[in-house]
Amino acid sequence: MRRWAVLLVLFALAGCTTERAGPTRTPPPSPTASTASGPIDLRLPLALAPVVAAGEPSATVAPDPEGTRLALAEPFLTITRLEHASLQRAEYDNSWTIVLRLTDADAQSFGQWTSEHIDEQLAVVVNGRVVFAPTIQAAITTGDVVIAAQYTEREARDLLAQIAG
């Protein structure tokens, strides 16, 4: 079975500050982007739970999409709304990525957690099922989350549908 290598990547903009020029953060249109819409009230919430060592007293065990059993701590964040969600095709290899923009409050919590847990695994759980479980590669403090792997367009659309409902 193919092992999904999911990476979360931080998009940094040159000259970016914490001040905002306007009330919304709308990404520029791209000829390779397919917008799901935004803002999006999720049909089912996304629970973000740290993956912990097997045998942790309070851990819940759940399989990831490949069947690997993961021990999960209590979620540190439950997401019920996204500001934006889209698919984008990578120009270098024609694979597809999912781009999620978190609300400001969720972005702050997520940014703090990812800053403190680089190289640790995080499970994204929907309705009690692990949808994917990436390893945090860098602090993600802007609220822009990119889920990247060698996804076909259909695989990326299916994963976005699981996430956004």
DRENDO-1510 file (C-alpha; in Angstrom, 1 decimal, always signed):
<recs>
REC; n; res; u; v; w
REC; 1; MET; +0.0; +0.0; +0.0 .
REC; 2; ARG; +1.3; +3.4; -0.9 .
REC; 3; ARG; +2.5; +5.4; +2.0 .
REC; 4; TRP; +1.2; +9.0; +2.0 .
REC; 5; ALA; +3.9; +11.5; +2.7 .
REC; 6; VAL; +2.1; +14.5; +3.8 .
REC; 7; LEU; +3.9; +17.7; +4.6 .
REC; 8; LEU; +2.6; +20.9; +6.0 .
REC; 9; VAL; +4.4; +23.9; +4.5 .
REC; 10; LEU; +4.5; +27.4; +5.7 .
REC; 11; PHE; +4.0; +30.1; +3.0 .
REC; 12; ALA; +6.0; +33.2; +3.8 .
REC; 13; LEU; +5.5; +36.4; +1.9 .
REC; 14; ALA; +8.4; +38.8; +1.5 .
REC; 15; GLY; +7.9; +42.0; +3.5 .
REC; 16; CYS; +4.9; +40.5; +5.4 .
REC; 17; THR; +4.0; +42.0; +8.8 .
REC; 18; THR; +1.4; +41.2; +11.4 .
REC; 19; GLU; -0.7; +44.2; +10.2 .
REC; 20; ARG; -3.4; +43.6; +7.7 .
REC; 21; ALA; -4.2; +45.8; +4.7 .
REC; 22; GLY; -7.8; +44.7; +4.6 .
REC; 23; PRO; -10.4; +42.6; +6.4 .
REC; 24; THR; -9.9; +39.4; +4.5 .
REC; 25; ARG; -7.0; +37.3; +3.3 .
REC; 26; THR; -7.9; +36.2; -0.2 .
REC; 27; PRO; -5.2; +34.4; -2.2 .
REC; 28; PRO; -4.4; +35.7; -5.7 .
REC; 29; PRO; -6.1; +33.8; -8.5 .
REC; 30; SER; -4.0; +31.1; -10.1 .
REC; 31; PRO; -4.5; +29.3; -13.4 .
REC; 32; THR; -3.7; +26.0; -11.6 .
REC; 33; ALA; -6.0; +26.6; -8.6 .
REC; 34; SER; -9.4; +25.3; -8.0 .
REC; 35; THR; -11.3; +27.0; -5.2 .
REC; 36; ALA; -13.6; +25.1; -2.9 .
REC; 37; SER; -15.0; +28.3; -1.5 .
REC; 38; GLY; -14.7; +30.4; +1.6 .
REC; 39; PRO; -15.4; +31.0; +4.3 .
REC; 40; ILE; -16.5; +27.4; +5.0 .
REC; 41; ASP; -18.5; +26.2; +7.9 .
REC; 42; LEU; -17.4; +22.6; +8.2 .
REC; 43; ARG; -20.1; +19.9; +8.2 .
REC; 44; LEU; -18.0; +17.9; +10.7 .
REC; 45; PRO; -15.3; +19.5; +12.8 .
REC; 46; LEU; -11.6; +18.7; +12.3 .
REC; 47; ALA; -10.0; +17.6; +15.5 .
REC; 48; LEU; -6.2; +18.1; +15.6 .
REC; 49; ALA; -4.7; +15.5; +18.0 .
REC; 50; PRO; -1.0; +14.9; +18.7 .
REC; 51; VAL; +0.3; +11.4; +17.9 .
REC; 52; VAL; +1.8; +10.0; +21.1 .
REC; 53; ALA; +3.7; +6.8; +22.0 .
REC; 54; ALA; +1.6; +3.7; +22.2 .
REC; 55; GLY; +0.6; +2.9; +25.8 .
REC; 56; GLU; +0.1; +6.5; +26.9 .
REC; 57; PRO; -2.6; +6.3; +29.6 .
REC; 58; SER; -5.1; +8.7; +28.1 .
REC; 59; ALA; -4.4; +7.9; +24.4 .
REC; 60; THR; -7.0; +6.8; +22.0 .
REC; 61; VAL; -6.0; +4.4; +19.3 .
REC; 62; ALA; -7.2; +5.0; +15.7 .
REC; 63; PRO; -6.0; +3.7; +12.3 .
REC; 64; ASP; -4.6; +6.1; +9.7 .
REC; 65; PRO; -5.8; +5.7; +6.1 .
REC; 66; GLU; -3.1; +3.0; +5.5 .
REC; 67; GLY; -4.2; +1.0; +8.5 .
REC; 68; THR; -1.3; +1.9; +10.8 .
REC; 69; ARG; -2.7; +2.2; +14.4 .
REC; 70; LEU; -1.9; +5.6; +15.9 .
REC; 71; ALA; -2.1; +6.5; +19.6 .
REC; 72; LEU; -3.7; +9.9; +19.9 .
REC; 73; ALA; -3.7; +12.4; +22.7 .
REC; 74; GLU; -6.7; +14.6; +23.3 .
REC; 75; PRO; -7.1; +17.2; +20.5 .
REC; 76; PHE; -5.5; +20.5; +21.2 .
REC; 77; LEU; -7.7; +22.3; +18.6 .
REC; 78; THR; -11.1; +21.6; +17.0 .
REC; 79; ILE; -11.7; +23.5; +13.8 .
REC; 80; THR; -15.3; +24.2; +12.7 .
REC; 81; ARG; -14.7; +26.9; +10.1 .
REC; 82; LEU; -12.1; +27.6; +7.4 .
REC; 83; GLU; -11.6; +31.0; +5.8 .
REC; 84; HIS; -10.7; +29.4; +2.5 .
REC; 85; ALA; -9.9; +26.1; +1.0 .
REC; 86; SER; -8.5; +25.3; -2.5 .
REC; 87; LEU; -6.6; +22.8; -4.6 .
REC; 88; GLN; -3.5; +23.9; -6.4 .
REC; 89; ARG; -1.4; +22.1; -9.0 .
REC; 90; ALA; +2.3; +22.1; -8.4 .
REC; 91; GLU; +4.0; +23.4; -11.6 .
REC; 92; TYR; +7.2; +21.3; -11.0 .
REC; 93; ASP; +5.6; +17.9; -11.0 .
REC; 94; ASN; +1.9; +18.4; -11.8 .
REC; 95; SER; +0.9; +16.9; -8.4 .
REC; 96; TRP; -2.0; +18.5; -6.5 .
REC; 97; THR; -1.9; +20.2; -3.0 .
REC; 98; ILE; -4.6; +21.3; -0.7 .
REC; 99; VAL; -4.4; +24.8; +0.8 .
REC; 100; LEU; -6.4; +25.6; +3.9 .
REC; 101; ARG; -6.7; +29.0; +5.5 .
REC; 102; LEU; -7.6; +28.9; +9.2 .
REC; 103; THR; -9.6; +31.5; +11.0 .
REC; 104; ASP; -7.5; +34.0; +13.0 .
REC; 105; ALA; -8.2; +32.4; +16.3 .
REC; 106; ASP; -7.4; +28.9; +15.0 .
REC; 107; ALA; -4.3; +30.2; +13.2 .
REC; 108; GLN; -3.0; +31.6; +16.5 .
REC; 109; SER; -3.5; +28.3; +18.4 .
REC; 110; PHE; -2.2; +26.2; +15.5 .
REC; 111; GLY; +0.8; +28.4; +15.1 .
REC; 112; GLN; +1.7; +28.2; +18.8 .
REC; 113; TRP; +1.3; +24.4; +18.8 .
REC; 114; THR; +3.3; +23.8; +15.6 .
REC; 115; SER; +6.1; +26.1; +16.9 .
REC; 116; GLU; +6.5; +23.9; +19.9 .
REC; 117; HIS; +6.1; +20.5; +18.1 .
REC; 118; ILE; +8.4; +20.5; +15.0 .
REC; 119; ASP; +9.2; +17.0; +13.8 .
REC; 120; GLU; +6.2; +15.6; +15.7 .
REC; 121; GLN; +3.3; +13.9; +14.1 .
REC; 122; LEU; -0.2; +15.4; +14.2 .
REC; 123; ALA; -3.4; +13.5; +13.3 .
REC; 124; VAL; -6.3; +15.3; +11.6 .
REC; 125; VAL; -9.4; +13.5; +12.7 .
REC; 126; VAL; -12.9; +13.8; +11.2 .
REC; 127; ASN; -15.8; +11.9; +12.8 .
REC; 128; GLY; -13.5; +9.7; +14.7 .
REC; 129; ARG; -11.4; +8.7; +11.7 .
REC; 130; VAL; -7.8; +9.8; +11.0 .
REC; 131; VAL; -7.9; +11.5; +7.6 .
REC; 132; PHE; -4.2; +12.1; +7.5 .
REC; 133; ALA; -1.3; +12.3; +10.0 .
REC; 134; PRO; +1.5; +14.5; +8.8 .
REC; 135; THR; +4.8; +15.3; +10.6 .
REC; 136; ILE; +5.1; +19.0; +11.4 .
REC; 137; GLN; +8.1; +20.3; +9.3 .
REC; 138; ALA; +8.1; +23.9; +10.4 .
REC; 139; ALA; +6.1; +26.3; +12.6 .
REC; 140; ILE; +2.9; +27.3; +10.7 .
REC; 141; THR; +2.1; +30.7; +12.1 .
REC; 142; THR; +0.3; +32.4; +9.2 .
REC; 143; GLY; -2.8; +30.2; +9.2 .
REC; 144; ASP; -2.1; +29.0; +5.7 .
REC; 145; VAL; -1.8; +25.2; +5.8 .
REC; 146; VAL; -0.6; +23.4; +2.7 .
REC; 147; ILE; -1.1; +19.6; +2.5 .
REC; 148; ALA; +1.3; +18.3; -0.1 .
REC; 149; ALA; +2.1; +14.9; -1.4 .
REC; 150; GLN; +2.1; +13.2; -4.8 .
REC; 151; TYR; -1.7; +13.5; -5.0 .
REC; 152; THR; -3.5; +13.2; -8.3 .
REC; 153; GLU; -6.3; +15.8; -8.8 .
REC; 154; ARG; -8.9; +13.2; -7.8 .
REC; 155; GLU; -7.0; +12.2; -4.6 .
REC; 156; ALA; -6.7; +15.8; -3.6 .
REC; 157; ARG; -10.4; +16.5; -4.3 .
REC; 158; ASP; -11.4; +13.5; -2.3 .
REC; 159; LEU; -9.2; +14.5; +0.7 .
REC; 160; LEU; -10.6; +18.1; +0.5 .
REC; 161; ALA; -14.1; +16.7; +0.5 .
REC; 162; GLN; -13.3; +14.7; +3.7 .
REC; 163; ILE; -11.9; +17.8; +5.3 .
REC; 164; ALA; -14.5; +20.3; +4.2 .
REC; 165; GLY; -17.5; +18.0; +4.2 .
</recs>
